[in-house]
């Protein structure tokens, strides 16, 4: 068996039999980074040396193309192909490629500058996908040629869709937004588990609690539901638009528009709108492990490492113990499968593959736990058999 996952916006393939880890290239990301690198090389003479100093165009710091802000949002398998979603400079795309790392042939499923993509689940050649703009993600069904129908809308966010095992429907995590008297989003409700019946075109709430958020719902072949539960992390209500918001509005609008135009001209024209390369001397840096925020959880990895070491847990993770993976049977009984879960996948043998941010673990139906491999920040887990 092979476990596919993403880590720090790279795709990896772990072969359980060979106990080997391989990175799977993402052609779209590589091409964009190479374009930026080529632009920098062509314009290097303008920003280095005595002439650049004389003209006042020297830059102390150039962007590292490998640190460009990209986000791989979803991962799935259709036949022998791997599909992945990527958000890059405000443009959302889904690509398909071989799951064989040595085959670099890649094609586009769908791309748009009007909406971004969240996670997705694939069944019978169709994607249950979360897509939208900004904070407003909604559930759609897309075929592998990129044609889609959107089924939800409104002041809501709907994420982590998965196909129902025995019905024509989709489970997902949903939350609503509350607006204040000025029309500004002031708070987010607790996330619930919801179900969309595609035959009846109706939606129902399955699991909810005002004290908890429910995330990453999945359903196994027996009909049992799995989801991650964590303490509700809703936003504090805002009093409305402040004077600072009014002053900064034109700047934020122009900045957002400029970011998209810069991406467009870089990819299709080979020229960046920004002087001194693609970043005007700004170097992007990833958030350190001391300051990670994962789905509302502020993570201090170093502190958790010390706690795990003191407790003698050699396979300890980085997520709080209050974030738990639950199995819910058809009669509504809940069982905690694992505490401190970052993400997970269901295997066809009935076991669960769990990522705790440091390791991959297998938990069978009897609750027995075995270590698979080290895996830093592994999310979007998918299991395949070759």
TORRO-607290 format. One line per field, with one value per residue (C-alpha): residue number from 0; residue in three letters; chain; x, y, z. Coordinates in steps of 0.02 Angstrom, whole numbers. Layout:
nr [NUM | ...] .
rest [ALA | ...] .
kette [A | ...] .
px [X | ...] .
py [Y | ...] .
pz [Z | ...] .
***
This chain:
nr [0 | 1 | 2 | 3 | 4 | 5 | 6 | 7 | 8 | 9 | 10 | 11 | 12 | 13 | 14 | 15 | 16 | 17 | 18 | 19 | 20 | 21 | 22 | 23 | 24 | 25 | 26 | 27 | 28 | 29 | 30 | 31 | 32 | 33 | 34 | 35 | 36 | 37 | 38 | 39 | 40 | 41 | 42 | 43 | 44 | 45 | 46 | 47 | 48 | 49 | 50 | 51 | 52 | 53 | 54 | 55 | 56 | 57 | 58 | 59 | 60 | 61 | 62 | 63 | 64 | 65 | 66 | 67 | 68 | 69 | 70 | 71 | 72 | 73 | 74 | 75 | 76 | 77 | 78 | 79 | 80 | 81 | 82 | 83 | 84 | 85 | 86 | 87 | 88 | 89 | 90 | 91 | 92 | 93 | 94 | 95 | 96 | 97 | 98 | 99 | 100 | 101 | 102 | 103 | 104 | 105 | 106 | 107 | 108 | 109 | 110 | 111 | 112 | 113 | 114 | 115 | 116 | 117 | 118 | 119 | 120 | 121 | 122 | 123 | 124 | 125 | 126 | 127 | 128 | 129 | 130 | 131 | 132 | 133 | 134 | 135 | 136 | 137 | 138 | 139 | 140 | 141 | 142 | 143 | 144 | 145 | 146 | 147 | 148 | 149 | 150 | 151 | 152 | 153 | 154 | 155 | 156 | 157 | 158 | 159 | 160 | 161 | 162 | 163 | 164 | 165 | 166 | 167 | 168 | 169 | 170 | 171 | 172 | 173 | 174 | 175 | 176 | 177 | 178 | 179 | 180 | 181 | 182 | 183 | 184 | 185 | 186 | 187 | 188 | 189 | 190 | 191 | 192 | 193 | 194 | 195 | 196 | 197 | 198 | 199 | 200 | 201 | 202 | 203 | 204 | 205 | 206 | 207 | 208 | 209 | 210 | 211 | 212 | 213 | 214 | 215 | 216 | 217 | 218 | 219 | 220 | 221 | 222 | 223 | 224 | 225 | 226 | 227 | 228 | 229 | 230 | 231 | 232 | 233 | 234 | 235 | 236 | 237 | 238 | 239 | 240 | 241 | 242 | 243 | 244 | 245 | 246 | 247 | 248 | 249 | 250 | 251 | 252 | 253 | 254 | 255 | 256 | 257 | 258 | 259 | 260 | 261 | 262 | 263 | 264 | 265 | 266 | 267 | 268 | 269 | 270 | 271 | 272 | 273 | 274 | 275 | 276 | 277 | 278 | 279 | 280 | 281 | 282 | 283 | 284 | 285 | 286 | 287 | 288 | 289 | 290 | 291 | 292 | 293 | 294 | 295 | 296 | 297 | 298 | 299 | 300 | 301 | 302 | 303 | 304 | 305 | 306 | 307 | 308 | 309 | 310 | 311 | 312 | 313 | 314 | 315 | 316 | 317 | 318 | 319 | 320 | 321 | 322 | 323 | 324 | 325 | 326 | 327 | 328 | 329 | 330 | 331 | 332 | 333 | 334 | 335 | 336 | 337 | 338 | 339 | 340 | 341 | 342 | 343 | 344 | 345 | 346 | 347 | 348 | 349 | 350 | 351 | 352 | 353 | 354 | 355 | 356 | 357 | 358 | 359 | 360 | 361 | 362 | 363 | 364 | 365 | 366 | 367 | 368 | 369 | 370 | 371 | 372 | 373 | 374 | 375 | 376 | 377 | 378 | 379 | 380 | 381 | 382 | 383 | 384 | 385] .
rest [UNK | UNK | UNK | UNK | UNK | UNK | UNK | UNK | UNK | UNK | UNK | UNK | UNK | UNK | UNK | UNK | UNK | UNK | UNK | UNK | UNK | UNK | UNK | UNK | UNK | UNK | UNK | UNK | UNK | UNK | UNK | UNK | UNK | UNK | UNK | UNK | UNK | UNK | UNK | UNK | UNK | UNK | UNK | UNK | UNK | UNK | UNK | UNK | UNK | UNK | UNK | UNK | UNK | UNK | UNK | UNK | UNK | UNK | UNK | UNK | UNK | UNK | UNK | UNK | UNK | UNK | UNK | UNK | UNK | UNK | UNK | UNK | UNK | UNK | UNK | UNK | UNK | UNK | UNK | UNK | UNK | UNK | UNK | UNK | UNK | UNK | UNK | UNK | UNK | UNK | UNK | UNK | UNK | UNK | UNK | UNK | UNK | UNK | UNK | UNK | UNK | UNK | UNK | UNK | UNK | UNK | UNK | UNK | UNK | UNK | UNK | UNK | UNK | UNK | UNK | UNK | UNK | UNK | UNK | UNK | UNK | UNK | UNK | UNK | UNK | UNK | UNK | UNK | UNK | UNK | UNK | UNK | UNK | UNK | UNK | UNK | UNK | UNK | UNK | UNK | UNK | UNK | UNK | UNK | UNK | UNK | UNK | UNK | UNK | UNK | UNK | UNK | UNK | UNK | UNK | UNK | UNK | UNK | UNK | UNK | UNK | UNK | UNK | UNK | UNK | UNK | UNK | UNK | UNK | UNK | UNK | UNK | UNK | UNK | UNK | UNK | UNK | UNK | UNK | UNK | UNK | UNK | UNK | UNK | UNK | UNK | UNK | UNK | UNK | UNK | UNK | UNK | UNK | UNK | UNK | UNK | UNK | UNK | UNK | UNK | UNK | UNK | UNK | UNK | UNK | UNK | UNK | UNK | UNK | UNK | UNK | UNK | UNK | UNK | UNK | UNK | UNK | UNK | UNK | UNK | UNK | UNK | UNK | UNK | UNK | UNK | UNK | UNK | UNK | UNK | UNK | UNK | UNK | UNK | UNK | UNK | UNK | UNK | UNK | UNK | UNK | UNK | UNK | UNK | UNK | UNK | UNK | UNK | UNK | UNK | UNK | UNK | UNK | UNK | UNK | UNK | UNK | UNK | UNK | UNK | UNK | UNK | UNK | UNK | UNK | UNK | UNK | UNK | UNK | UNK | UNK | UNK | UNK | UNK | UNK | UNK | UNK | UNK | UNK | UNK | UNK | UNK | UNK | UNK | UNK | UNK | UNK | UNK | UNK | UNK | UNK | UNK | UNK | UNK | UNK | UNK | UNK | UNK | UNK | UNK | UNK | UNK | UNK | UNK | UNK | UNK | UNK | UNK | UNK | UNK | UNK | UNK | UNK | UNK | UNK | UNK | UNK | UNK | UNK | UNK | UNK | UNK | UNK | UNK | UNK | UNK | UNK | UNK | UNK | UNK | UNK | UNK | UNK | UNK | UNK | UNK | UNK | UNK | UNK | UNK | UNK | UNK | UNK | UNK | UNK | UNK | UNK | UNK | UNK | UNK | UNK | UNK | UNK | UNK | UNK | UNK | UNK | UNK | UNK | UNK | UNK | UNK | UNK | UNK | UNK | UNK | UNK | UNK | UNK | UNK | UNK | UNK | UNK | UNK | UNK | UNK | UNK | UNK | UNK | UNK | UNK | UNK | UNK | UNK | UNK | UNK] .
kette [A | A | A | A | A | A | A | A | A | A | A | A | A | A | A | A | A | A | A | A | A | A | A | A | A | A | A | A | A | A | A | A | A | A | A | A | A | A | A | A | A | A | A | A | A | A | A | A | A | A | A | A | A | A | A | A | A | A | A | A | A | A | A | A | A | A | A | A | A | A | A | A | A | A | A | A | A | A | A | A | A | A | A | A | A | A | A | A | A | A | A | A | A | A | A | A | A | A | A | A | A | A | A | A | A | A | A | A | A | A | A | A | A | A | A | A | A | A | A | A | A | A | A | A | A | A | A | A | A | A | A | A | A | A | A | A | A | A | A | A | A | A | A | A | A | A | A | A | A | A | A | A | A | A | A | A | A | A | A | A | A | A | A | A | A | A | A | A | A | A | A | A | A | A | A | A | A | A | A | A | A | A | A | A | A | A | A | A | A | A | A | A | A | A | A | A | A | A | A | A | A | A | A | A | A | A | A | A | A | A | A | A | A | A | A | A | A | A | A | A | A | A | A | A | A | A | A | A | A | A | A | A | A | A | A | A | A | A | A | A | A | A | A | A | A | A | A | A | A | A | A | A | A | A | A | A | A | A | A | A | A | A | A | A | A | A | A | A | A | A | A | A | A | A | A | A | A | A | A | A | A | A | A | A | A | A | A | A | A | A | A | A | A | A | A | A | A | A | A | A | A | A | A | A | A | A | A | A | A | A | A | A | A | A | A | A | A | A | A | A | A | A | A | A | A | A | A | A | A | A | A | A | A | A | A | A | A | A | A | A | A | A | A | A | A | A | A | A | A | A | A | A | A | A | A | A | A | A | A | A | A | A | A | A | A | A | A | A | A | A | A | A | A | A | A | A | A | A | A | A | A | A | A | A | A | A] .
px [0 | 53 | 6 | -1 | 1 | 51 | 176 | 224 | 144 | 238 | 166 | 244 | 218 | 262 | 274 | 233 | 309 | 473 | 471 | 526 | 474 | 470 | 422 | 300 | 336 | 200 | 225 | 119 | 215 | 384 | 345 | 293 | 448 | 559 | 477 | 515 | 693 | 719 | 654 | 774 | 921 | 880 | 865 | 1006 | 1121 | 999 | 1004 | 1184 | 1357 | 1426 | 1304 | 1154 | 1225 | 1254 | 1074 | 1004 | 926 | 1025 | 920 | 984 | 872 | 799 | 654 | 695 | 579 | 568 | 487 | 350 | 182 | 87 | -45 | -88 | -268 | -324 | -266 | -357 | -337 | -436 | -379 | -193 | -195 | -166 | -264 | -207 | -278 | -166 | -193 | -56 | -57 | -247 | -278 | -358 | -318 | -339 | -214 | -199 | -41 | 23 | 46 | 214 | 344 | 452 | 313 | 307 | 166 | 33 | -132 | -257 | -430 | -490 | -416 | -498 | -455 | -633 | -628 | -508 | -516 | -520 | -509 | -601 | -651 | -660 | -785 | -831 | -741 | -827 | -756 | -851 | -756 | -756 | -733 | -767 | -690 | -611 | -698 | -847 | -819 | -964 | -995 | -991 | -981 | -852 | -809 | -630 | -647 | -679 | -866 | -956 | -1121 | -1126 | -1252 | -1234 | -1215 | -1244 | -1149 | -1068 | -908 | -919 | -761 | -690 | -824 | -831 | -944 | -1070 | -1028 | -1199 | -1302 | -1295 | -1241 | -1099 | -1048 | -952 | -908 | -1009 | -1015 | -1116 | -1064 | -1150 | -1143 | -1157 | -1262 | -1131 | -1140 | -967 | -939 | -932 | -927 | -920 | -1034 | -969 | -932 | -1056 | -1065 | -1193 | -1260 | -1312 | -1436 | -1402 | -1561 | -1679 | -1570 | -1587 | -1465 | -1476 | -1371 | -1301 | -1189 | -1178 | -1131 | -1112 | -951 | -861 | -803 | -821 | -696 | -633 | -784 | -768 | -879 | -820 | -898 | -1000 | -1083 | -991 | -946 | -776 | -732 | -611 | -685 | -601 | -658 | -753 | -634 | -755 | -706 | -744 | -881 | -818 | -892 | -895 | -788 | -655 | -571 | -417 | -522 | -583 | -408 | -334 | -474 | -400 | -229 | -299 | -403 | -257 | -142 | -261 | -286 | -99 | -60 | -170 | -105 | 75 | 39 | -45 | 96 | 230 | 154 | 92 | 207 | 368 | 382 | 344 | 254 | 366 | 537 | 693 | 626 | 463 | 457 | 535 | 662 | 537 | 582 | 440 | 470 | 367 | 296 | 412 | 357 | 352 | 212 | 103 | -85 | -177 | -366 | -382 | -251 | -97 | 41 | 204 | 294 | 448 | 343 | 243 | 403 | 464 | 297 | 297 | 477 | 436 | 288 | 396 | 294 | 417 | 280 | 205 | 132 | 107 | -82 | -173 | -252 | -420 | -422 | -487 | -536 | -709 | -802 | -992 | -1098 | -1270 | -1357 | -1266 | -1137 | -970 | -799 | -635 | -510 | -359 | -314 | -201 | -246 | -194 | -274 | -319 | -376 | -483 | -404 | -508 | -461 | -557 | -406 | -370 | -209 | -176 | -58 | -15 | 100 | 258 | 214 | 97 | 10 | -108 | -254 | -354 | -537 | -483 | -391 | -216 | -91 | 66 | 194 | 211 | 340 | 395 | 298 | 308 | 141 | 61 | -113 | -230 | -195 | -246 | -214 | -189 | -148 | -38] .
py [0 | 179 | 332 | 497 | 659 | 840 | 922 | 1105 | 1119 | 973 | 803 | 644 | 459 | 334 | 150 | 45 | -113 | -34 | 91 | 226 | 408 | 497 | 674 | 691 | 847 | 979 | 1045 | 1202 | 1259 | 1214 | 1309 | 1466 | 1463 | 1436 | 1584 | 1695 | 1629 | 1665 | 1843 | 1872 | 1808 | 1918 | 2073 | 2034 | 2160 | 2299 | 2260 | 2210 | 2286 | 2462 | 2522 | 2471 | 2559 | 2717 | 2716 | 2675 | 2514 | 2388 | 2273 | 2199 | 2047 | 1948 | 1829 | 1645 | 1564 | 1409 | 1514 | 1589 | 1578 | 1430 | 1318 | 1141 | 1125 | 952 | 782 | 635 | 484 | 437 | 273 | 287 | 475 | 594 | 757 | 903 | 1076 | 1227 | 1411 | 1522 | 1713 | 1719 | 1595 | 1426 | 1272 | 1084 | 978 | 794 | 692 | 514 | 453 | 385 | 515 | 477 | 528 | 718 | 734 | 849 | 924 | 1054 | 1007 | 1182 | 1354 | 1518 | 1690 | 1706 | 1569 | 1461 | 1276 | 1190 | 1002 | 874 | 691 | 584 | 447 | 371 | 509 | 652 | 772 | 833 | 996 | 1150 | 1307 | 1492 | 1661 | 1728 | 1659 | 1596 | 1416 | 1312 | 1133 | 1087 | 929 | 931 | 802 | 765 | 882 | 1032 | 1052 | 1084 | 1120 | 1220 | 1162 | 1280 | 1467 | 1608 | 1681 | 1514 | 1415 | 1231 | 1126 | 950 | 868 | 679 | 563 | 459 | 275 | 206 | 356 | 493 | 629 | 726 | 751 | 909 | 1031 | 1193 | 1357 | 1517 | 1698 | 1832 | 2013 | 2170 | 2325 | 2384 | 2223 | 2168 | 1987 | 1991 | 1807 | 1629 | 1493 | 1325 | 1206 | 1065 | 904 | 925 | 813 | 863 | 745 | 764 | 674 | 780 | 938 | 959 | 987 | 927 | 948 | 784 | 830 | 996 | 1067 | 1249 | 1205 | 1114 | 1126 | 970 | 950 | 827 | 713 | 543 | 390 | 209 | 66 | 14 | 184 | 242 | 427 | 491 | 670 | 777 | 871 | 1017 | 1156 | 1292 | 1424 | 1554 | 1732 | 1871 | 1990 | 2149 | 2318 | 2370 | 2464 | 2566 | 2726 | 2622 | 2509 | 2661 | 2732 | 2565 | 2513 | 2590 | 2517 | 2343 | 2349 | 2403 | 2276 | 2133 | 2188 | 2214 | 2041 | 1958 | 2064 | 2027 | 1839 | 1852 | 1949 | 1840 | 1677 | 1731 | 1875 | 1824 | 1995 | 2045 | 2209 | 2230 | 2308 | 2217 | 2045 | 1969 | 2036 | 2209 | 2150 | 2066 | 1891 | 1774 | 1672 | 1527 | 1534 | 1450 | 1300 | 1411 | 1511 | 1392 | 1412 | 1257 | 1270 | 1387 | 1300 | 1399 | 1270 | 1281 | 1128 | 1148 | 1153 | 1000 | 906 | 933 | 876 | 719 | 681 | 701 | 582 | 454 | 465 | 433 | 453 | 613 | 742 | 930 | 944 | 978 | 828 | 916 | 889 | 711 | 590 | 515 | 370 | 386 | 232 | 232 | 230 | 390 | 315 | 406 | 332 | 428 | 341 | 452 | 615 | 748 | 715 | 833 | 736 | 558 | 439 | 282 | 124 | -9 | -140 | -41 | 38 | 225 | 309 | 456 | 603 | 690 | 817 | 716 | 537 | 426 | 296 | 152 | 113 | -45 | -77 | -148 | 10 | -64 | 68 | 40 | 165 | 185 | 323 | 496 | 628 | 813 | 906 | 774 | 822 | 775 | 590 | 466 | 278 | 182 | 3 | -35] .
pz [0 | -36 | 66 | -24 | 73 | 65 | 182 | 179 | 6 | -69 | -119 | -51 | -82 | 54 | 6 | 159 | 84 | 30 | 176 | 55 | 38 | -131 | -176 | -321 | -425 | -447 | -623 | -602 | -450 | -525 | -686 | -592 | -483 | -634 | -721 | -572 | -564 | -749 | -729 | -585 | -685 | -835 | -726 | -605 | -688 | -641 | -456 | -423 | -447 | -454 | -587 | -484 | -332 | -434 | -500 | -328 | -392 | -290 | -182 | -22 | -31 | -176 | -166 | -157 | -287 | -179 | -41 | -149 | -58 | -132 | -56 | -105 | -48 | -99 | -156 | -235 | -346 | -501 | -580 | -610 | -598 | -455 | -443 | -338 | -304 | -290 | -248 | -317 | -311 | -304 | -444 | -404 | -508 | -508 | -605 | -646 | -667 | -648 | -471 | -532 | -477 | -630 | -751 | -756 | -884 | -812 | -871 | -814 | -749 | -706 | -669 | -622 | -555 | -487 | -357 | -259 | -218 | -51 | -21 | -127 | -132 | -290 | -327 | -497 | -591 | -498 | -372 | -221 | -203 | -93 | -197 | -189 | -155 | 4 | 158 | 59 | 6 | -58 | -113 | -297 | -400 | -539 | -672 | -720 | -871 | -758 | -783 | -619 | -533 | -371 | -241 | -93 | -70 | 54 | 202 | 243 | 229 | 181 | 183 | 182 | 73 | 56 | -41 | 54 | 49 | 4 | -51 | -183 | -66 | 11 | 192 | 237 | 375 | 378 | 472 | 452 | 464 | 567 | 510 | 614 | 578 | 452 | 352 | 409 | 461 | 650 | 701 | 638 | 706 | 767 | 623 | 604 | 505 | 367 | 228 | 52 | -32 | -218 | -270 | -164 | -177 | 11 | 154 | 334 | 492 | 559 | 707 | 799 | 968 | 1016 | 1110 | 969 | 789 | 681 | 539 | 408 | 399 | 312 | 296 | 286 | 187 | 340 | 350 | 507 | 509 | 561 | 602 | 700 | 848 | 932 | 1051 | 962 | 899 | 836 | 802 | 924 | 865 | 785 | 825 | 642 | 518 | 606 | 549 | 508 | 395 | 298 | 278 | 226 | 106 | -53 | -14 | 17 | -141 | -249 | -167 | -205 | -386 | -411 | -342 | -472 | -617 | -565 | -566 | -738 | -821 | -742 | -805 | -976 | -1020 | -935 | -853 | -675 | -637 | -486 | -504 | -449 | -492 | -438 | -262 | -260 | -133 | -17 | 37 | 85 | 240 | 303 | 478 | 602 | 705 | 858 | 781 | 682 | 671 | 611 | 593 | 740 | 848 | 897 | 894 | 991 | 924 | 1034 | 1192 | 1140 | 1099 | 1277 | 1349 | 1242 | 1288 | 1474 | 1454 | 1365 | 1204 | 1063 | 933 | 1004 | 887 | 884 | 899 | 1064 | 1149 | 1142 | 953 | 936 | 799 | 826 | 749 | 752 | 718 | 635 | 806 | 858 | 976 | 974 | 1009 | 1022 | 907 | 937 | 1024 | 951 | 769 | 628 | 484 | 437 | 300 | 301 | 233 | 146 | 277 | 409 | 491 | 503 | 448 | 566 | 553 | 716 | 633 | 669 | 626 | 526 | 632 | 591 | 708 | 674 | 718 | 885 | 933 | 911 | 856 | 751 | 690 | 501 | 474 | 521 | 423 | 460 | 450 | 339 | 278 | 133 | 162 | 26 | 21 | -142 | -188 | -338] .
***
